[in-house]
Amino acid sequence: MKNTVTSALVALAAAGVVLGGAGAAKAKAKSFQNCTAMHKVYKHGVGKVGARDHTSGTPVTTFKRSNALYKANANSDRDHDGIACEQR
């Protein structure tokens, strides 16, 4: 009896691991139509982790850091500094 219960518990645990992994897919990063739409969600823009604003004035440092979000919106990075739609 003990071996049957143990075998059943092991089988249930294994099924839980297999089924649990199926729903754990990452969500796709949101691509914004333009900077105005992005600023409604991310006021200062989005950039790659470790990116630095290229400016002669005070650099923007409060942008959202996310490689996936930046990649989805890289077409909005006009100065190619790794930050899309940066604004103060």
N, CA, C and O atoms as a GROMACS GRO file, in nm:
protein
  352
    1MET      N    1   0.082  -0.120   0.000
    1MET     CA    2   0.000   0.000   0.000
    1MET      C    3   0.087   0.126   0.000
    1MET      O    4   0.058   0.222  -0.072
    2LYS      N    5   0.193   0.125   0.081
    2LYS     CA    6   0.280   0.242   0.092
    2LYS      C    7   0.346   0.273  -0.042
    2LYS      O    8   0.356   0.390  -0.080
    3ASN      N    9   0.391   0.170  -0.115
    3ASN     CA   10   0.454   0.190  -0.246
    3ASN      C   11   0.356   0.246  -0.348
    3ASN      O   12   0.394   0.325  -0.434
    4THR      N   13   0.231   0.206  -0.340
    4THR     CA   14   0.128   0.255  -0.432
    4THR      C   15   0.103   0.403  -0.409
    4THR      O   16   0.092   0.480  -0.505
    5VAL      N   17   0.093   0.443  -0.282
    5VAL     CA   18   0.070   0.584  -0.249
    5VAL      C   19   0.190   0.668  -0.291
    5VAL      O   20   0.175   0.776  -0.347
    6THR      N   21   0.309   0.617  -0.264
    6THR     CA   22   0.431   0.688  -0.302
    6THR      C   23   0.440   0.702  -0.454
    6THR      O   24   0.473   0.810  -0.504
    7SER      N   25   0.410   0.597  -0.526
    7SER     CA   26   0.414   0.602  -0.673
    7SER      C   27   0.312   0.701  -0.727
    7SER      O   28   0.339   0.773  -0.823
    8ALA      N   29   0.194   0.705  -0.665
    8ALA     CA   30   0.090   0.798  -0.710
    8ALA      C   31   0.133   0.942  -0.685
    8ALA      O   32   0.111   1.029  -0.770
    9LEU      N   33   0.194   0.968  -0.570
    9LEU     CA   34   0.240   1.104  -0.539
    9LEU      C   35   0.351   1.148  -0.634
    9LEU      O   36   0.353   1.264  -0.677
   10VAL      N   37   0.442   1.058  -0.666
   10VAL     CA   38   0.551   1.090  -0.759
   10VAL      C   39   0.493   1.119  -0.897
   10VAL      O   40   0.539   1.212  -0.964
   11ALA      N   41   0.394   1.042  -0.941
   11ALA     CA   42   0.333   1.063  -1.071
   11ALA      C   43   0.260   1.199  -1.076
   11ALA      O   44   0.268   1.270  -1.176
   12LEU      N   45   0.190   1.234  -0.969
   12LEU     CA   46   0.120   1.362  -0.964
   12LEU      C   47   0.218   1.479  -0.964
   12LEU      O   48   0.195   1.580  -1.031
   13ALA      N   49   0.326   1.465  -0.891
   13ALA     CA   50   0.427   1.571  -0.887
   13ALA      C   51   0.489   1.591  -1.024
   13ALA      O   52   0.510   1.704  -1.068
   14ALA      N   53   0.519   1.481  -1.093
   14ALA     CA   54   0.578   1.489  -1.227
   14ALA      C   55   0.481   1.554  -1.324
   14ALA      O   56   0.521   1.635  -1.408
   15ALA      N   57   0.353   1.520  -1.315
   15ALA     CA   58   0.253   1.580  -1.403
   15ALA      C   59   0.242   1.730  -1.376
   15ALA      O   60   0.225   1.808  -1.469
   16GLY      N   61   0.250   1.769  -1.251
   16GLY     CA   62   0.243   1.911  -1.216
   16GLY      C   63   0.359   1.988  -1.273
   16GLY      O   64   0.341   2.102  -1.318
   17VAL      N   65   0.478   1.930  -1.273
   17VAL     CA   66   0.595   1.997  -1.329
   17VAL      C   67   0.578   2.014  -1.479
   17VAL      O   68   0.608   2.121  -1.533
   18VAL      N   69   0.530   1.911  -1.548
   18VAL     CA   70   0.512   1.918  -1.693
   18VAL      C   71   0.404   2.018  -1.728
   18VAL      O   72   0.424   2.100  -1.817
   19LEU      N   73   0.290   2.014  -1.661
   19LEU     CA   74   0.180   2.106  -1.690
   19LEU      C   75   0.213   2.248  -1.647
   19LEU      O   76   0.174   2.343  -1.715
   20GLY      N   77   0.283   2.264  -1.537
   20GLY     CA   78   0.319   2.397  -1.489
   20GLY      C   79   0.411   2.470  -1.586
   20GLY      O   80   0.402   2.592  -1.598
   21GLY      N   81   0.497   2.398  -1.652
   21GLY     CA   82   0.590   2.459  -1.747
   21GLY      C   83   0.520   2.509  -1.872
   21GLY      O   84   0.571   2.600  -1.938
   22ALA      N   85   0.406   2.452  -1.908
   22ALA     CA   86   0.337   2.490  -2.030
   22ALA      C   87   0.281   2.631  -2.023
   22ALA      O   88   0.276   2.701  -2.124
   23GLY      N   89   0.238   2.675  -1.906
   23GLY     CA   90   0.178   2.807  -1.893
   23GLY      C   91   0.277   2.915  -1.855
   23GLY      O   92   0.237   3.029  -1.832
   24ALA      N   93   0.405   2.884  -1.849
   24ALA     CA   94   0.504   2.978  -1.801
   24ALA      C   95   0.576   3.053  -1.914
   24ALA      O   96   0.685   3.106  -1.892
   25ALA      N   97   0.516   3.059  -2.032
   25ALA     CA   98   0.579   3.128  -2.144
   25ALA      C   99   0.584   3.279  -2.117
   25ALA      O  100   0.492   3.334  -2.058
   26LYS      N  101   0.691   3.344  -2.161
   26LYS     CA  102   0.706   3.488  -2.141
   26LYS      C  103   0.612   3.564  -2.233
   26LYS      O  104   0.587   3.523  -2.347
   27ALA      N  105   0.560   3.675  -2.183
   27ALA     CA  106   0.476   3.762  -2.264
   27ALA      C  107   0.564   3.842  -2.360
   27ALA      O  108   0.676   3.878  -2.327
   28LYS      N  109   0.512   3.867  -2.478
   28LYS     CA  110   0.586   3.944  -2.578
   28LYS      C  111   0.593   4.090  -2.535
   28LYS      O  112   0.494   4.146  -2.487
   29ALA      N  113   0.708   4.153  -2.553
   29ALA     CA  114   0.726   4.294  -2.518
   29ALA      C  115   0.637   4.380  -2.608
   29ALA      O  116   0.626   4.355  -2.728
   30LYS      N  117   0.575   4.482  -2.550
   30LYS     CA  118   0.483   4.568  -2.623
   30LYS      C  119   0.558   4.662  -2.717
   30LYS      O  120   0.654   4.728  -2.678
   31SER      N  121   0.512   4.666  -2.839
   31SER     CA  122   0.566   4.758  -2.938
   31SER      C  123   0.468   4.875  -2.950
   31SER      O  124   0.349   4.855  -2.976
   32PHE      N  125   0.518   4.996  -2.931
   32PHE     CA  126   0.433   5.115  -2.936
   32PHE      C  127   0.436   5.175  -3.075
   32PHE      O  128   0.538   5.170  -3.144
   33GLN      N  129   0.322   5.232  -3.116
   33GLN     CA  130   0.310   5.290  -3.250
   33GLN      C  131   0.400   5.413  -3.266
   33GLN      O  132   0.454   5.436  -3.374
   34ASN      N  133   0.414   5.491  -3.160
   34ASN     CA  134   0.497   5.611  -3.165
   34ASN      C  135   0.536   5.652  -3.023
   34ASN      O  136   0.495   5.587  -2.926
   35CYS      N  137   0.615   5.757  -3.010
   35CYS     CA  138   0.662   5.801  -2.878
   35CYS      C  139   0.549   5.855  -2.791
   35CYS      O  140   0.552   5.838  -2.669
   36THR      N  141   0.450   5.919  -2.851
   36THR     CA  142   0.337   5.969  -2.773
   36THR      C  143   0.267   5.854  -2.702
   36THR      O  144   0.232   5.866  -2.585
   37ALA      N  145   0.245   5.744  -2.773
   37ALA     CA  146   0.182   5.626  -2.712
   37ALA      C  147   0.271   5.567  -2.603
   37ALA      O  148   0.221   5.525  -2.499
   38MET      N  149   0.401   5.562  -2.626
   38MET     CA  150   0.493   5.508  -2.526
   38MET      C  151   0.494   5.594  -2.401
   38MET      O  152   0.496   5.541  -2.290
   39HIS      N  153   0.492   5.725  -2.418
   39HIS     CA  154   0.500   5.815  -2.302
   39HIS      C  155   0.378   5.805  -2.211
   39HIS      O  156   0.385   5.844  -2.094
   40LYS      N  157   0.268   5.754  -2.260
   40LYS     CA  158   0.150   5.731  -2.176
   40LYS      C  159   0.177   5.621  -2.074
   40LYS      O  160   0.117   5.619  -1.966
   41VAL      N  161   0.267   5.528  -2.109
   41VAL     CA  162   0.300   5.416  -2.020
   41VAL      C  163   0.436   5.438  -1.954
   41VAL      O  164   0.450   5.418  -1.833
   42TYR      N  165   0.536   5.478  -2.031
   42TYR     CA  166   0.672   5.501  -1.984
   42TYR      C  167   0.708   5.647  -2.011
   42TYR      O  168   0.754   5.681  -2.120
   43LYS      N  169   0.688   5.732  -1.913
   43LYS     CA  170   0.700   5.878  -1.928
   43LYS      C  171   0.834   5.922  -1.986
   43LYS      O  172   0.839   6.018  -2.064
   44HIS      N  173   0.942   5.855  -1.951
   44HIS     CA  174   1.076   5.897  -1.994
   44HIS      C  175   1.137   5.807  -2.100
   44HIS      O  176   1.255   5.819  -2.130
   45GLY      N  177   1.057   5.717  -2.158
   45GLY     CA  178   1.104   5.627  -2.263
   45GLY      C  179   1.154   5.494  -2.207
   45GLY      O  180   1.146   5.468  -2.087
   46VAL      N  181   1.205   5.410  -2.298
   46VAL     CA  182   1.260   5.280  -2.260
   46VAL      C  183   1.398   5.264  -2.320
   46VAL      O  184   1.426   5.312  -2.430
   47GLY      N  185   1.486   5.195  -2.248
   47GLY     CA  186   1.621   5.176  -2.298
   47GLY      C  187   1.680   5.044  -2.256
   47GLY      O  188   1.628   4.976  -2.168
   48LYS      N  189   1.790   5.010  -2.319
   48LYS     CA  190   1.862   4.889  -2.283
   48LYS      C  191   1.926   4.906  -2.146
   48LYS      O  192   1.957   5.017  -2.104
   49VAL      N  193   1.943   4.796  -2.078
   49VAL     CA  194   2.013   4.798  -1.949
   49VAL      C  195   2.154   4.848  -1.974
   49VAL      O  196   2.225   4.795  -2.060
   50GLY      N  197   2.196   4.949  -1.900
   50GLY     CA  198   2.330   5.004  -1.915
   50GLY      C  199   2.342   5.116  -2.017
   50GLY      O  200   2.451   5.170  -2.035
   51ALA      N  201   2.232   5.154  -2.084
   51ALA     CA  202   2.236   5.261  -2.184
   51ALA      C  203   2.257   5.397  -2.118
   51ALA      O  204   2.218   5.418  -2.003
   52ARG      N  205   2.319   5.488  -2.191
   52ARG     CA  206   2.343   5.624  -2.144
   52ARG      C  207   2.291   5.721  -2.250
   52ARG      O  208   2.315   5.703  -2.369
   53ASP      N  209   2.219   5.823  -2.205
   53ASP     CA  210   2.163   5.924  -2.294
   53ASP      C  211   2.274   6.008  -2.357
   53ASP      O  212   2.362   6.057  -2.286
   54HIS      N  213   2.271   6.024  -2.489
   54HIS     CA  214   2.367   6.109  -2.560
   54HIS      C  215   2.307   6.249  -2.569
   54HIS      O  216   2.214   6.272  -2.647
   55THR      N  217   2.357   6.340  -2.492
   55THR     CA  218   2.307   6.476  -2.492
   55THR      C  219   2.417   6.572  -2.448
   55THR      O  220   2.511   6.533  -2.379
   56SER      N  221   2.404   6.696  -2.488
   56SER     CA  222   2.500   6.797  -2.443
   56SER      C  223   2.452   6.860  -2.312
   56SER      O  224   2.529   6.928  -2.244
   57GLY      N  225   2.326   6.836  -2.276
   57GLY     CA  226   2.270   6.890  -2.152
   57GLY      C  227   2.265   6.783  -2.045
   57GLY      O  228   2.352   6.695  -2.039
   58THR      N  229   2.164   6.790  -1.962
   58THR     CA  230   2.146   6.692  -1.856
   58THR      C  231   2.088   6.564  -1.915
   58THR      O  232   1.982   6.567  -1.977
   59PRO      N  233   2.155   6.451  -1.897
   59PRO     CA  234   2.105   6.326  -1.955
   59PRO      C  235   1.981   6.272  -1.882
   59PRO      O  236   1.965   6.292  -1.762
   60VAL      N  237   1.896   6.205  -1.958
   60VAL     CA  238   1.780   6.138  -1.900
   60VAL      C  239   1.830   6.009  -1.834
   60VAL      O  240   1.899   5.930  -1.898
   61THR      N  241   1.794   5.989  -1.708
   61THR     CA  242   1.836   5.867  -1.638
   61THR      C  243   1.716   5.791  -1.582
   61THR      O  244   1.734   5.684  -1.523
   62THR      N  245   1.596   5.844  -1.598
   62THR     CA  246   1.477   5.785  -1.537
   62THR      C  247   1.395   5.702  -1.634
   62THR      O  248   1.278   5.675  -1.607
   63PHE      N  249   1.453   5.662  -1.746
   63PHE     CA  250   1.382   5.578  -1.842
   63PHE      C  251   1.369   5.435  -1.790
   63PHE      O  252   1.446   5.393  -1.704
   64LYS      N  253   1.271   5.362  -1.843
   64LYS     CA  254   1.251   5.221  -1.807
   64LYS      C  255   1.362   5.140  -1.871
   64LYS      O  256   1.385   5.150  -1.992
   65ARG      N  257   1.431   5.060  -1.792
   65ARG     CA  258   1.540   4.976  -1.844
   65ARG      C  259   1.488   4.835  -1.871
   65ARG      O  260   1.453   4.762  -1.778
   66SER      N  261   1.484   4.797  -1.998
   66SER     CA  262   1.437   4.665  -2.038
   66SER      C  263   1.490   4.636  -2.178
   66SER      O  264   1.455   4.706  -2.273
   67ASN      N  265   1.572   4.535  -2.191
   67ASN     CA  266   1.626   4.499  -2.322
   67ASN      C  267   1.516   4.456  -2.418
   67ASN      O  268   1.519   4.490  -2.536
   68ALA      N  269   1.417   4.381  -2.367
   68ALA     CA  270   1.308   4.333  -2.453
   68ALA      C  271   1.221   4.448  -2.501
   68ALA      O  272   1.186   4.454  -2.619
   69LEU      N  273   1.185   4.540  -2.412
   69LEU     CA  274   1.104   4.656  -2.453
   69LEU      C  275   1.180   4.744  -2.552
   69LEU      O  276   1.123   4.793  -2.649
   70TYR      N  277   1.309   4.764  -2.526
   70TYR     CA  278   1.388   4.845  -2.619
   70TYR      C  279   1.392   4.781  -2.757
   70TYR      O  280   1.372   4.848  -2.858
   71LYS      N  281   1.417   4.650  -2.760
   71LYS     CA  282   1.426   4.581  -2.888
   71LYS      C  283   1.296   4.594  -2.968
   71LYS      O  284   1.299   4.610  -3.090
   72ALA      N  285   1.181   4.586  -2.898
   72ALA     CA  286   1.052   4.597  -2.965
   72ALA      C  287   1.025   4.739  -3.016
   72ALA      O  288   0.939   4.758  -3.102
   73ASN      N  289   1.099   4.838  -2.963
   73ASN     CA  290   1.075   4.978  -2.999
   73ASN      C  291   1.202   5.049  -3.047
   73ASN      O  292   1.207   5.172  -3.046
   74ALA      N  293   1.302   4.975  -3.089
   74ALA     CA  294   1.431   5.033  -3.129
   74ALA      C  295   1.417   5.130  -3.246
   74ALA      O  296   1.501   5.218  -3.264
   75ASN      N  297   1.313   5.114  -3.327
   75ASN     CA  298   1.293   5.205  -3.440
   75ASN      C  299   1.264   5.348  -3.394
   75ASN      O  300   1.273   5.441  -3.473
   76SER      N  301   1.229   5.365  -3.266
   76SER     CA  302   1.202   5.499  -3.212
   76SER      C  303   1.325   5.562  -3.146
   76SER      O  304   1.313   5.668  -3.085
   77ASP      N  305   1.440   5.500  -3.159
   77ASP     CA  306   1.564   5.553  -3.103
   77ASP      C  307   1.636   5.634  -3.211
   77ASP      O  308   1.718   5.580  -3.286
   78ARG      N  309   1.605   5.761  -3.219
   78ARG     CA  310   1.655   5.846  -3.327
   78ARG      C  311   1.805   5.870  -3.321
   78ARG      O  312   1.870   5.877  -3.425
   79ASP      N  313   1.861   5.881  -3.200
   79ASP     CA  314   2.005   5.909  -3.190
   79ASP      C  315   2.089   5.785  -3.163
   79ASP      O  316   2.210   5.795  -3.140
   80HIS      N  317   2.027   5.668  -3.166
   80HIS     CA  318   2.096   5.539  -3.154
   80HIS      C  319   2.182   5.528  -3.028
   80HIS      O  320   2.294   5.477  -3.033
   81ASP      N  321   2.129   5.577  -2.917
   81ASP     CA  322   2.202   5.570  -2.790
   81ASP      C  323   2.155   5.458  -2.699
   81ASP      O  324   2.201   5.446  -2.586
   82GLY      N  325   2.062   5.376  -2.748
   82GLY     CA  326   2.011   5.265  -2.669
   82GLY      C  327   1.890   5.302  -2.586
   82GLY      O  328   1.845   5.222  -2.503
   83ILE      N  329   1.834   5.422  -2.609
   83ILE     CA  330   1.714   5.467  -2.538
   83ILE      C  331   1.614   5.517  -2.641
   83ILE      O  332   1.643   5.608  -2.718
   84ALA      N  333   1.496   5.457  -2.642
   84ALA     CA  334   1.390   5.497  -2.736
   84ALA      C  335   1.298   5.598  -2.668
   84ALA      O  336   1.254   5.576  -2.555
   85CYS      N  337   1.270   5.707  -2.735
   85CYS     CA  338   1.174   5.809  -2.691
   85CYS      C  339   1.211   5.874  -2.559
   85CYS      O  340   1.122   5.906  -2.479
   86GLU      N  341   1.340   5.895  -2.534
   86GLU     CA  342   1.378   5.958  -2.407
   86GLU      C  343   1.329   6.101  -2.401
   86GLU      O  344   1.337   6.175  -2.499
   87GLN      N  345   1.279   6.139  -2.285
   87GLN     CA  346   1.239   6.278  -2.261
   87GLN      C  347   1.249   6.306  -2.114
   87GLN      O  348   1.235   6.214  -2.032
   88ARG      N  349   1.272   6.430  -2.078
   88ARG     CA  350   1.285   6.470  -1.939
   88ARG      C  351   1.153   6.485  -1.873
   88ARG      O  352   1.148   6.519  -1.754
   0.00000   0.00000   0.00000
